[in-house]
Amino acid sequence: MQNLSENKPATGYAWYALALLMVVYILNFLDRTIIYILFPLIKTEMSFSDTQLALLGTTSFVIFYTLLGIPFGRIADKGSRTKIIAIGVAIWSLFSGLTAYADSFWTLFGCRVMVGVGEATLGPAAISLLSDYFSPAKRATVTSIYSMGIAIGAGFAALLGGQLSQYGWRTAFMIVGFPGIIFAALVFFLREPTRQTQAVKIEENYSSTDWKKLLSNKTFILLCFGYALLGLATNNLSIWGATFYSRLHKFELTTIGFWGGMLTLAAGIPATLLGGVIADWFRKKSNGGRMLYGSILSLVSVPFWLLLIYTDNVYLILLANFVLLFAALGWLGAAAADATEIAGVNLRGLAIAIYFFSVNIAAYLIGSNLIGYLSDKFGAATNPAMMRYALLVCPVACLLSAICLFAGSKTRQD
């Protein structure tokens, strides 16, 4: 007999909560990624190397963002989710604004670390809240709407960062950072919904045997490696794109911001909403269909990365950006769905934690720093064309990703 609560209509307050949390998610990505378009200005004023820029833009953020995700998820399971999100929003907004007053590498680094600490509170608690505000029949749609915050936030970061760059990078951080505290107050007073009971009890205390089950599963390992490599490439489009266009093509930051923002919105929103639908269509064809879909996205990205790196034609640059931005968000739903299916009910949380950890480490810790290091090594600051060779890391990563995900699609039997 079907549970009547499966299709229970959502209240107006639930939709308000969804709208507010999506705005908070937009702020999350706005504060996280606006630094990338401001790299050229920060480099000029502070005389930082590309390696230092990579450390500021990604390493500082990912240190605690990755490590604190799991414990904050456990706190969200036991305490007030609205309060932990509100505190997190206040922390990251405050330190994003305070970045404007940094006067050295280490003060900038410290501010970015605290942005990562604050933002680590959002994901687990927000998804948990939305699961209780809406019935199970609506959760996929609700999650897709919430996830649009990624594309909108990254798009606004490019648009606002480009426009505000003419007033200086410090002004940009003040304007986008401090106002977030207002939304922290709104979330603080958001009603905490009653937690819905689970039909299946999930084991919360993991043992070494549980870890071994996942880490000895060939399909799961290929999934983590495949999407970690794809994430490495797609994230570095945002991280190093503005520096590449400014340095090599001499585009103004306002121009880069406008087109970067518009393309992110135009490609990212449909990719977020439709990516899961397309992946599920592939899944109907075979158990490994979603990984095959991810493999196709990775393979298609290779020639467009090469086009973006080597062409001087503005229209081809815009085309390559559009395709790569779609690919950057089109796989997120497919990857998470496969991770939970492969792991089974009792190990879903652990599987998602390992998957997110591998993607974040590859994208924000390994990839960005490797490109920054190679850029410095090749002398890209004085010879901008050499940055093309540093960015070849991205199409190579996409090719390796395609191989891993295709292999994983063939091993998927369950």
C-alpha angles and dihedrals in degrees: 000000000000117000108246090218089064091083101025110149115252118244125237088249091056090055089048089053090050092050092049094048091048090053089050089050089051089053088047093060093036093058092039099052108028090088090069096066089044094055094100092054094045091048092051095049099038099032092229124168121237088254090057090049090053090050090051097044101044119358094055090050100042097049095079098016089067099036097046097046095087098045091045087051089055091049089051089053092056108028142036110312095193092054095049091049092047092051090047093050091049092050097048093042092050095049093041087058093043089056085080090068097048113124102183143030093263096049089050089047092050093051091051091048090056091048087057092048092053095045093051088072096062111065104056096038096045095050090047092050093049091049088060097041093054135044119252091254090064101039098096091052092044092050090050091052091048091047091058084079088079095061095037093047094047090045093051090046089059095042097045094037091053094048096042092046089081088065094047134270093267092059090049092057093048093050097047097035114048099046089065088077088073090060090047087061092049092052091046090062094043112121115253107232123221111269112248115228119242121242089219124041110234119212109242101183108077123205132199087259091060092052090049092052091058098037091050092050105103094201093052092048091050090048092052094046093043097051093038089059092045090047090051090058100040096047093050090059086069096036099051103017098093092046091049095050094043095046102039105027097029092229116166115250090238089057093045091048094049097049094037091053096045093047092047091053095042095048102027102054097053090040091055094046099039101032093080092046092052092046091051089052089056089047090058089059095054141345090254094047097111092053089048088054090051089049091053091051090051094048094047089051093061099073092039091053090052090047092051093047099047108029124092093191110111094211093051090048090054092047093049091048093051094052094044092048090052090050090047092065104022095083103048097092093043093052095049093045093052093046091056094044094049092048097048127218099301097050103037096109092048092047093051091047092052092044094050091044093053094047095046094046092049096044104037105025108030106025102044094044093046091053091045091050093048091046090056092042092053092047095243093160091068098025105037094187089069090068087074089069092051091052092054084087087079102058090041089053090049092052092050089046091054090052093049095046093045090051089048092052089056094050094048107107106151 
